[in-house]
Amino acid sequence: MKSELGNIGLPRLLHLIYLKQDETAVLDIMREPVKKRFFFRRGLPVAASSNVLGEVLGRLLMQEGIISEKEYEGSLEAVLRERKRHGEVLISLGLLTKGKLEEFLRLQLKRRLFKVVDWEEAPTDT
């Protein structure tokens, strides 16, 4: 299903995704320069990606006081060196437990989704 968000509205689109109950679904939402991708399982959002630097996991953890800036920078170096996901590296460094990682990934998903819901209607060409 491909649609202009301004034509259908985000709440209605999310409702349609929920009603369809596909085993998996992906929703791409763009408002240049921001690009977000939401992943759904059986109609419910389960993950999201974003090109907004302030929304990455490490920055969220710093904002919440879970890791320091130094720990964040060190973990990013390990991500590049070990070619692993940031959450895996944070667990291996003892900075997060698996349960806390899952908790913060859910928080990250909610914040990304809420930010899109807060977007005003797409601008019109004038």
Phi and psi restraints in degrees (value plus and minus 20) as a CYANA .aco file:
   2 LYS   PHI    -141.9  -101.9
   2 LYS   PSI     109.6   149.6
   3 SER   PHI    -172.3  -132.3
   3 SER   PSI     134.8   174.8
   4 GLU   PHI    -100.2   -60.2
   4 GLU   PSI     105.7   145.7
   5 LEU   PHI     -77.7   -37.7
   5 LEU   PSI     -57.8   -17.8
   6 GLY   PHI     -82.2   -42.2
   6 GLY   PSI     -46.8    -6.8
   7 ASN   PHI    -100.4   -60.4
   7 ASN   PSI     -51.2   -11.2
   8 ILE   PHI    -131.1   -91.1
   8 ILE   PSI     -51.1   -11.1
   9 GLY   PHI      66.7   106.7
   9 GLY   PSI     116.6   156.6
  10 LEU   PHI     -82.3   -42.3
  10 LEU   PSI     -66.4   -26.4
  11 PRO   PHI     -77.4   -37.4
  11 PRO   PSI     -62.6   -22.6
  12 ARG   PHI     -86.2   -46.2
  12 ARG   PSI     -61.2   -21.2
  13 LEU   PHI     -82.0   -42.0
  13 LEU   PSI     -64.6   -24.6
  14 LEU   PHI     -83.2   -43.2
  14 LEU   PSI     -57.5   -17.5
  15 HIS   PHI     -84.8   -44.8
  15 HIS   PSI     -61.2   -21.2
  16 LEU   PHI     -84.2   -44.2
  16 LEU   PSI     -60.2   -20.2
  17 ILE   PHI     -81.9   -41.9
  17 ILE   PSI     -62.9   -22.9
  18 TYR   PHI     -83.1   -43.1
  18 TYR   PSI     -65.0   -25.0
  19 LEU   PHI     -84.8   -44.8
  19 LEU   PSI     -56.1   -16.1
  20 LYS   PHI     -86.9   -46.9
  20 LYS   PSI     -52.2   -12.2
  21 GLN   PHI      35.9    75.9
  21 GLN   PSI      14.9    54.9
  22 ASP   PHI     -79.5   -39.5
  22 ASP   PSI     128.5   168.5
  23 GLU   PHI     -76.4   -36.4
  23 GLU   PSI     -63.2   -23.2
  24 THR   PHI    -161.3  -121.3
  24 THR   PSI     127.4   167.4
  25 ALA   PHI    -171.3  -131.3
  25 ALA   PSI     134.7   174.7
  26 VAL   PHI    -151.2  -111.2
  26 VAL   PSI     116.0   156.0
  27 LEU   PHI    -144.1  -104.1
  27 LEU   PSI      98.3   138.3
  28 ASP   PHI    -119.2   -79.2
  28 ASP   PSI     109.4   149.4
  29 ILE   PHI    -147.6  -107.6
  29 ILE   PSI     106.3   146.3
  30 MET   PHI    -148.9  -108.9
  30 MET   PSI     117.5   157.5
  31 ARG   PHI    -163.9  -123.9
  31 ARG   PSI      70.3   110.3
  32 GLU   PHI     -62.8   -22.8
  32 GLU   PSI     112.0   152.0
  33 PRO   PHI    -112.0   -72.0
  33 PRO   PSI     -15.0    25.0
  34 VAL   PHI    -102.7   -62.7
  34 VAL   PSI     113.9   153.9
  35 LYS   PHI    -152.3  -112.3
  35 LYS   PSI     107.8   147.8
  36 LYS   PHI    -149.7  -109.7
  36 LYS   PSI     128.1   168.1
  37 ARG   PHI    -150.9  -110.9
  37 ARG   PSI     106.6   146.6
  38 PHE   PHI    -132.6   -92.6
  38 PHE   PSI     116.3   156.3
  39 PHE   PHI    -130.2   -90.2
  39 PHE   PSI     114.3   154.3
  40 PHE   PHI    -141.6  -101.6
  40 PHE   PSI     127.1   167.1
  41 ARG   PHI    -149.7  -109.7
  41 ARG   PSI     101.7   141.7
  42 ARG   PHI      30.0    70.0
  42 ARG   PSI      21.6    61.6
  43 GLY   PHI      66.4   106.4
  43 GLY   PSI     -25.5    14.5
  44 LEU   PHI    -130.3   -90.3
  44 LEU   PSI     118.4   158.4
  45 PRO   PHI     -88.1   -48.1
  45 PRO   PSI     112.5   152.5
  46 VAL   PHI    -141.7  -101.7
  46 VAL   PSI     -38.6     1.4
  47 ALA   PHI    -183.4  -143.4
  47 ALA   PSI     143.3   183.3
  48 ALA   PHI    -172.6  -132.6
  48 ALA   PSI     127.8   167.8
  49 SER   PHI    -141.1  -101.1
  49 SER   PSI     138.5   178.5
  50 SER   PHI    -175.0  -135.0
  50 SER   PSI     129.9   169.9
  51 ASN   PHI    -115.4   -75.4
  51 ASN   PSI      -7.2    32.8
  52 VAL   PHI    -109.3   -69.3
  52 VAL   PSI      95.3   135.3
  53 LEU   PHI     -76.9   -36.9
  53 LEU   PSI     -58.1   -18.1
  54 GLY   PHI     -87.2   -47.2
  54 GLY   PSI     -30.0    10.0
  55 GLU   PHI    -120.9   -80.9
  55 GLU   PSI     -17.0    23.0
  56 VAL   PHI     -90.7   -50.7
  56 VAL   PSI     137.3   177.3
  57 LEU   PHI     -75.4   -35.4
  57 LEU   PSI     -67.2   -27.2
  58 GLY   PHI     -80.7   -40.7
  58 GLY   PSI     -59.6   -19.6
  59 ARG   PHI     -88.4   -48.4
  59 ARG   PSI     -58.2   -18.2
  60 LEU   PHI     -80.8   -40.8
  60 LEU   PSI     -64.6   -24.6
  61 LEU   PHI     -85.2   -45.2
  61 LEU   PSI     -55.9   -15.9
  62 MET   PHI     -87.1   -47.1
  62 MET   PSI     -64.3   -24.3
  63 GLN   PHI     -79.0   -39.0
  63 GLN   PSI     -55.6   -15.6
  64 GLU   PHI    -107.1   -67.1
  64 GLU   PSI     -19.7    20.3
  65 GLY   PHI      56.1    96.1
  65 GLY   PSI      -0.5    39.5
  66 ILE   PHI    -102.9   -62.9
  66 ILE   PSI     -58.9   -18.9
  67 ILE   PHI    -150.1  -110.1
  67 ILE   PSI     137.2   177.2
  68 SER   PHI    -108.3   -68.3
  68 SER   PSI     149.7   189.7
  69 GLU   PHI     -82.7   -42.7
  69 GLU   PSI     -58.3   -18.3
  70 LYS   PHI     -84.0   -44.0
  70 LYS   PSI     -63.3   -23.3
  71 GLU   PHI     -84.8   -44.8
  71 GLU   PSI     -58.5   -18.5
  72 TYR   PHI     -81.0   -41.0
  72 TYR   PSI     -70.3   -30.3
  73 GLU   PHI     -82.6   -42.6
  73 GLU   PSI     -61.9   -21.9
  74 GLY   PHI     -83.6   -43.6
  74 GLY   PSI     -59.0   -19.0
  75 SER   PHI     -89.2   -49.2
  75 SER   PSI     -53.9   -13.9
  76 LEU   PHI     -85.3   -45.3
  76 LEU   PSI     -59.3   -19.3
  77 GLU   PHI     -81.0   -41.0
  77 GLU   PSI     -62.1   -22.1
  78 ALA   PHI     -86.0   -46.0
  78 ALA   PSI     -56.9   -16.9
  79 VAL   PHI     -78.2   -38.2
  79 VAL   PSI     -67.6   -27.6
  80 LEU   PHI     -87.9   -47.9
  80 LEU   PSI     -61.2   -21.2
  81 ARG   PHI     -88.6   -48.6
  81 ARG   PSI     -64.8   -24.8
  82 GLU   PHI    -112.9   -72.9
  82 GLU   PSI     -30.2     9.8
  83 ARG   PHI      34.8    74.8
  83 ARG   PSI      28.9    68.9
  84 LYS   PHI    -140.3  -100.3
  84 LYS   PSI     145.4   185.4
  85 ARG   PHI     -90.7   -50.7
  85 ARG   PSI     131.3   171.3
  86 HIS   PHI     -80.2   -40.2
  86 HIS   PSI     -61.3   -21.3
  87 GLY   PHI     -80.5   -40.5
  87 GLY   PSI     -61.7   -21.7
  88 GLU   PHI     -81.3   -41.3
  88 GLU   PSI     -62.5   -22.5
  89 VAL   PHI     -86.0   -46.0
  89 VAL   PSI     -63.2   -23.2
  90 LEU   PHI     -81.0   -41.0
  90 LEU   PSI     -57.7   -17.7
  91 ILE   PHI     -87.5   -47.5
  91 ILE   PSI     -65.8   -25.8
  92 SER   PHI     -84.4   -44.4
  92 SER   PSI     -47.9    -7.9
  93 LEU   PHI    -104.2   -64.2
  93 LEU   PSI     -23.2    16.8
  94 GLY   PHI      57.8    97.8
  94 GLY   PSI      -3.6    36.4
  95 LEU   PHI    -108.6   -68.6
  95 LEU   PSI     -37.6     2.4
  96 LEU   PHI    -165.4  -125.4
  96 LEU   PSI     132.7   172.7
  97 THR   PHI    -116.6   -76.6
  97 THR   PSI     145.5   185.5
  98 LYS   PHI     -80.9   -40.9
  98 LYS   PSI     -60.4   -20.4
  99 GLY   PHI     -83.2   -43.2
  99 GLY   PSI     -62.6   -22.6
 100 LYS   PHI     -86.7   -46.7
 100 LYS   PSI     -57.6   -17.6
 101 LEU   PHI     -79.6   -39.6
 101 LEU   PSI     -67.9   -27.9
 102 GLU   PHI     -81.1   -41.1
 102 GLU   PSI     -59.9   -19.9
 103 GLU   PHI     -81.5   -41.5
 103 GLU   PSI     -65.7   -25.7
 104 PHE   PHI     -95.0   -55.0
 104 PHE   PSI     -48.9    -8.9
 105 LEU   PHI     -86.8   -46.8
 105 LEU   PSI     -56.7   -16.7
 106 ARG   PHI     -85.6   -45.6
 106 ARG   PSI     -62.1   -22.1
 107 LEU   PHI     -82.5   -42.5
 107 LEU   PSI     -62.7   -22.7
 108 GLN   PHI     -80.3   -40.3
 108 GLN   PSI     -64.6   -24.6
 109 LEU   PHI     -80.0   -40.0
 109 LEU   PSI     -68.1   -28.1
 110 LYS   PHI     -80.1   -40.1
 110 LYS   PSI     -65.4   -25.4
 111 ARG   PHI     -83.9   -43.9
 111 ARG   PSI     -60.9   -20.9
 112 ARG   PHI     -84.2   -44.2
 112 ARG   PSI     -61.6   -21.6
 113 LEU   PHI     -88.3   -48.3
 113 LEU   PSI     -63.6   -23.6
 114 PHE   PHI     -83.6   -43.6
 114 PHE   PSI     -55.2   -15.2
 115 LYS   PHI     -84.4   -44.4
 115 LYS   PSI     -57.1   -17.1
 116 VAL   PHI     -89.8   -49.8
 116 VAL   PSI     -59.4   -19.4
 117 VAL   PHI     -82.8   -42.8
 117 VAL   PSI     -52.3   -12.3
 118 ASP   PHI     -96.7   -56.7
 118 ASP   PSI     -32.9     7.1
 119 TRP   PHI     -80.7   -40.7
 119 TRP   PSI     120.5   160.5
 120 GLU   PHI     -93.2   -53.2
 120 GLU   PSI     147.6   187.6
 121 GLU   PHI     -73.2   -33.2
 121 GLU   PSI     128.9   168.9
 122 ALA   PHI     -76.8   -36.8
 122 ALA   PSI     119.2   159.2
 123 PRO   PHI     -85.4   -45.4
 123 PRO   PSI     129.1   169.1
 124 THR   PHI    -117.2   -77.2
 124 THR   PSI     136.8   176.8
 125 ASP   PHI     -96.0   -56.0
 125 ASP   PSI      99.3   139.3
